Amino acid sequence: MPDFVVQRGNVSYALCLANGRTMAESLMHDLAQFGARPPAIVVLADTVALQLRSCPVPIAAYPDQAADAIPQIINLLEHDRRQARAA
């Protein structure tokens, strides 16, 4: 269950907050079932993000507070928008 839903144009993304490695791994496992680019972004601490680099789910990491990941979330959404335009 996502914590938030982010709408970018006509595409919705599940925004999932993970507060530890166990929760992040569980989320990543569930989201990986959607394929190479699931419609989700996982927000987690940068120390946990480093351990999960190989996961196909987009990650927005933060050093102290989840709000610090907002610029990364915006970059991920912009990247997807540019890819959609190029296709």
ABEGO torsion letter per residue (X at the ends): XBABBBBBEABBBBBBBBAEAAAAAAAAAAAAAAEABBBBBBBBBAAAAAAAAABABBBBBBAABAAAAAAAAAAAAAAAAAAAAAX
